């Protein structure tokens, strides 16, 4: 499984962005999808999570603003980010869980100016 994230950029506070993650390879064994982020000087942590039975979970600070979704036919995973805040500034990574293994894509930088 290979993942390719895109869609990052520079936006202003309150604006929206949609991140995309293109998946190549077999997706039949993927149990869950995730978006993680890493701000400068901080550890990477989970922002949004979607299981293959449709369950979702979000970091408290993004609940109500971010939405994770998947288009299995297009093999794409998305993160819709609304009402962006400067504290959302980070490199965002998509990930896929296969068994106990986590596949990572490269990051895409999101910068939110105040």
C-alpha distance (Angstrom), angle and dihedral (degrees) to the residues before:
residue distance angle dihedral
X1 . . .
X2 3.79 . .
X3 3.77 125.1 .
X4 3.80 128.7 -160.2
X5 3.79 118.1 -169.8
X6 3.78 124.5 -161.4
X7 3.78 141.9 157.3
X8 3.78 102.4 79.5
X9 3.77 122.2 135.7
X10 3.77 147.6 128.3
X11 3.80 117.1 -57.5
X12 3.78 137.3 161.7
X13 3.77 127.2 -111.0
X14 3.79 110.9 -75.6
X15 3.78 95.6 22.5
X16 3.81 127.4 115.9
X17 3.78 137.7 -122.2
X18 3.77 133.7 -177.7
X19 3.76 117.8 -147.4
X20 3.78 119.0 -156.4
X21 3.77 130.9 -158.6
X22 3.78 119.5 -164.2
X23 3.79 115.2 -154.1
X24 3.78 124.7 -152.3
X25 3.77 126.2 -173.6
X26 3.76 128.7 31.7
X27 3.79 116.7 -24.5
X28 3.80 97.6 -178.0
X29 3.81 94.2 100.2
X30 3.80 96.7 44.3
X31 3.80 109.1 118.4
X32 3.77 99.7 -179.4
X33 3.78 145.1 3.0
X34 3.75 127.9 -140.5
X35 3.75 143.6 -177.2
X36 3.79 116.6 -149.8
X37 3.76 131.2 -179.4
X38 3.75 138.1 -156.8
X39 3.77 121.8 -160.4
X40 3.82 120.8 -160.6
X41 3.78 110.9 -73.8
X42 3.78 93.1 6.2
X43 3.77 136.5 100.0
X44 3.77 122.3 -102.6
X45 3.78 114.0 -99.3
X46 3.76 140.1 177.6
X47 3.78 118.1 -91.2
X48 3.80 104.4 171.0
X49 3.78 134.5 7.8
X50 3.81 132.8 -168.3
X51 3.79 125.1 -176.3
X52 3.77 123.5 -153.4
X53 3.82 89.8 -108.2
X54 3.79 90.0 59.4
X55 3.79 101.6 -101.0
X56 3.78 115.8 143.1
X57 3.76 136.6 -166.8
X58 3.78 131.8 -176.6
X59 3.75 139.5 -165.6
X60 3.81 106.7 -99.8
X61 3.78 94.0 -117.4
X62 3.83 92.9 59.0
X63 3.81 100.2 39.8
X64 3.78 110.5 126.2
X65 3.80 91.9 16.2
X66 3.81 105.2 60.2
X67 3.79 128.1 53.3
X68 3.79 126.8 -170.5
X69 3.79 119.2 -155.7
X70 3.77 139.7 165.0
X71 3.79 133.2 -147.5
X72 3.79 103.9 -158.6
X73 3.80 93.7 -174.2
X74 3.81 91.5 57.0
X75 3.82 93.2 34.1
X76 3.77 90.2 -127.9
X77 3.79 132.3 137.2
X78 3.78 120.9 -160.7
X79 3.77 138.9 -163.9
X80 3.79 113.5 -161.3
X81 3.78 108.9 -160.5
X82 3.79 119.1 -167.5
X83 3.79 132.4 177.0
X84 3.77 91.1 20.8
X85 3.78 119.5 -158.0
X86 3.82 131.4 -160.4
X87 3.82 88.8 -108.5
X88 3.81 88.5 63.4
X89 3.79 88.5 68.7
X90 3.80 107.6 121.3
X91 3.75 145.9 106.4
X92 3.79 107.3 -80.9
X93 3.80 122.5 -147.7
X94 3.77 130.4 -169.1
X95 3.77 119.4 -144.5
X96 3.79 139.4 -175.2
X97 3.80 127.2 -152.6
X98 3.79 116.4 -140.3
X99 3.77 110.9 176.4
X100 3.78 103.6 -48.8
X101 3.77 94.0 -27.8
X102 3.81 125.2 98.9
X103 3.78 119.3 -149.8
X104 3.79 116.3 -156.9
X105 3.75 133.1 -155.9
X106 3.77 123.4 -152.1
X107 3.76 115.2 -88.8
X108 3.76 131.6 -100.1
X109 3.79 119.5 -150.0
X110 3.79 120.8 -124.2
X111 3.78 117.2 -170.8
X112 3.79 120.9 -174.8
X113 3.77 116.1 -167.0
X114 3.78 122.9 -154.4
